[in-house]
Amino acid sequence: MAHTTFPLDLIQAQRDWNRAYAALERRPVQTAALRRRLQQLSVRLAAHPFWETEAGRSPAAKVELRRRVRELEEAEDCLTEQQERILQCIRDWVAEHGETPTMREIGTSVGLSSTGSVGYQLDKMEQLGVIVRRPGRGRGKGIALRW
């Protein structure tokens, strides 16, 4: 299970479920909308096509998904505001273009003029475990979201 790559939409659904559950825990009154949201997310998680794949059939896959999402949330709690903007830029870029942005494209998007500054932030994000950078890939194209 250690090498399973979960689809981004499945990870996002699990993150949204965690947030809805936490909000429901904090708010004991007027919970109908939150309970409805939690039910919708539960259905989206349970019906995701990933569970029909070979990797998804393992009984440990759902546990692994929840564990990885918790780890990711803990790591993201340590990000600076600049790093959060960079992470969101990468996510948006991948969703729109199907590949990761270059360091220059990240810098332009988040307001950093130096690719060295972008590289420094990416190094810090890699140390936290939020992203993975493949060696030998320059210009930022070797960036991969950890999940």
C-alpha positions as a Python dict, from the first residue, in 0.01 Angstrom:
ca = {
    (1, 'M'): (0, 0, 0),
    (2, 'A'): (291, 236, 52),
    (3, 'H'): (318, 311, -319),
    (4, 'T'): (-50, 353, -406),
    (5, 'T'): (-123, 670, -596),
    (6, 'F'): (-470, 796, -520),
    (7, 'P'): (-658, 1012, -773),
    (8, 'L'): (-664, 1382, -687),
    (9, 'D'): (-1043, 1400, -682),
    (10, 'L'): (-1058, 1111, -434),
    (11, 'I'): (-807, 1283, -207),
    (12, 'Q'): (-1000, 1609, -230),
    (13, 'A'): (-1325, 1432, -144),
    (14, 'Q'): (-1163, 1275, 163),
    (15, 'R'): (-1024, 1614, 268),
    (16, 'D'): (-1367, 1773, 225),
    (17, 'W'): (-1522, 1489, 428),
    (18, 'N'): (-1268, 1545, 709),
    (19, 'R'): (-1346, 1918, 713),
    (20, 'A'): (-1723, 1864, 715),
    (21, 'Y'): (-1691, 1612, 998),
    (22, 'A'): (-1474, 1851, 1202),
    (23, 'A'): (-1723, 2133, 1143),
    (24, 'L'): (-2008, 1906, 1254),
    (25, 'E'): (-1816, 1823, 1572),
    (26, 'R'): (-1768, 2191, 1654),
    (27, 'R'): (-2127, 2299, 1582),
    (28, 'P'): (-2383, 2104, 1788),
    (29, 'V'): (-2687, 2303, 1662),
    (30, 'Q'): (-2822, 2370, 1312),
    (31, 'T'): (-2640, 2074, 1168),
    (32, 'A'): (-2878, 1967, 891),
    (33, 'A'): (-2670, 2123, 611),
    (34, 'L'): (-2347, 1977, 747),
    (35, 'R'): (-2500, 1631, 786),
    (36, 'R'): (-2632, 1651, 430),
    (37, 'R'): (-2286, 1755, 305),
    (38, 'L'): (-2126, 1468, 497),
    (39, 'Q'): (-2369, 1221, 339),
    (40, 'Q'): (-2301, 1354, -11),
    (41, 'L'): (-1926, 1326, 41),
    (42, 'S'): (-1963, 975, 185),
    (43, 'V'): (-2148, 868, -129),
    (44, 'R'): (-1886, 1033, -352),
    (45, 'L'): (-1608, 852, -164),
    (46, 'A'): (-1781, 513, -165),
    (47, 'A'): (-1880, 529, -532),
    (48, 'H'): (-1543, 647, -666),
    (49, 'P'): (-1416, 433, -957),
    (50, 'F'): (-1076, 393, -787),
    (51, 'W'): (-1222, 126, -559),
    (52, 'E'): (-1281, -94, -866),
    (53, 'T'): (-912, -91, -963),
    (54, 'E'): (-660, -348, -846),
    (55, 'A'): (-503, -106, -596),
    (56, 'G'): (-844, -1, -464),
    (57, 'R'): (-967, -354, -395),
    (58, 'S'): (-725, -401, -108),
    (59, 'P'): (-898, -382, 231),
    (60, 'A'): (-623, -151, 350),
    (61, 'A'): (-673, 103, 70),
    (62, 'K'): (-940, 309, 249),
    (63, 'V'): (-736, 315, 568),
    (64, 'E'): (-429, 420, 368),
    (65, 'L'): (-625, 700, 200),
    (66, 'R'): (-742, 840, 534),
    (67, 'R'): (-391, 811, 683),
    (68, 'R'): (-230, 988, 387),
    (69, 'V'): (-485, 1268, 388),
    (70, 'R'): (-428, 1323, 762),
    (71, 'E'): (-51, 1337, 706),
    (72, 'L'): (-98, 1581, 420),
    (73, 'E'): (-322, 1806, 630),
    (74, 'E'): (-68, 1806, 915),
    (75, 'A'): (214, 1897, 675),
    (76, 'E'): (7, 2171, 514),
    (77, 'D'): (-60, 2323, 857),
    (78, 'C'): (314, 2403, 868),
    (79, 'L'): (319, 2591, 535),
    (80, 'T'): (376, 2963, 519),
    (81, 'E'): (130, 3184, 331),
    (82, 'Q'): (368, 3201, 34),
    (83, 'Q'): (403, 2823, 26),
    (84, 'E'): (25, 2782, 41),
    (85, 'R'): (-9, 3008, -263),
    (86, 'I'): (256, 2805, -446),
    (87, 'L'): (81, 2479, -360),
    (88, 'Q'): (-252, 2615, -481),
    (89, 'C'): (-84, 2740, -798),
    (90, 'I'): (53, 2392, -866),
    (91, 'R'): (-285, 2229, -803),
    (92, 'D'): (-467, 2476, -1026),
    (93, 'W'): (-208, 2445, -1302),
    (94, 'V'): (-222, 2064, -1298),
    (95, 'A'): (-602, 2073, -1309),
    (96, 'E'): (-598, 2313, -1604),
    (97, 'H'): (-298, 2192, -1806),
    (98, 'G'): (-247, 1831, -1696),
    (99, 'E'): (117, 1890, -1602),
    (100, 'T'): (308, 2086, -1342),
    (101, 'P'): (414, 2445, -1406),
    (102, 'T'): (771, 2559, -1454),
    (103, 'M'): (942, 2754, -1178),
    (104, 'R'): (902, 3072, -1383),
    (105, 'E'): (529, 3006, -1426),
    (106, 'I'): (492, 2950, -1052),
    (107, 'G'): (682, 3270, -979),
    (108, 'T'): (467, 3473, -1217),
    (109, 'S'): (150, 3328, -1069),
    (110, 'V'): (237, 3396, -704),
    (111, 'G'): (429, 3721, -751),
    (112, 'L'): (790, 3604, -711),
    (113, 'S'): (1030, 3751, -967),
    (114, 'S'): (1319, 3514, -896),
    (115, 'T'): (1322, 3145, -983),
    (116, 'G'): (1571, 3110, -698),
    (117, 'S'): (1299, 3223, -455),
    (118, 'V'): (1059, 2972, -604),
    (119, 'G'): (1324, 2699, -577),
    (120, 'Y'): (1388, 2786, -213),
    (121, 'Q'): (1015, 2761, -131),
    (122, 'L'): (985, 2432, -322),
    (123, 'D'): (1283, 2292, -127),
    (124, 'K'): (1111, 2382, 201),
    (125, 'M'): (784, 2228, 81),
    (126, 'E'): (968, 1910, -15),
    (127, 'Q'): (1125, 1892, 331),
    (128, 'L'): (777, 1912, 482),
    (129, 'G'): (664, 1630, 255),
    (130, 'V'): (395, 1826, 71),
    (131, 'I'): (558, 1782, -272),
    (132, 'V'): (814, 1552, -428),
    (133, 'R'): (1071, 1669, -680),
    (134, 'R'): (1220, 1423, -923),
    (135, 'P'): (1593, 1462, -975),
    (136, 'G'): (1721, 1558, -1316),
    (137, 'R'): (1413, 1758, -1411),
    (138, 'G'): (1487, 2126, -1435),
    (139, 'R'): (1259, 2427, -1461),
    (140, 'G'): (1012, 2289, -1206),
    (141, 'K'): (865, 2024, -1434),
    (142, 'G'): (983, 1754, -1193),
    (143, 'I'): (741, 1867, -922),
    (144, 'A'): (484, 1613, -812),
    (145, 'L'): (221, 1652, -547),
    (146, 'R'): (298, 1401, -278),
    (147, 'W'): (-18, 1211, -336),
}
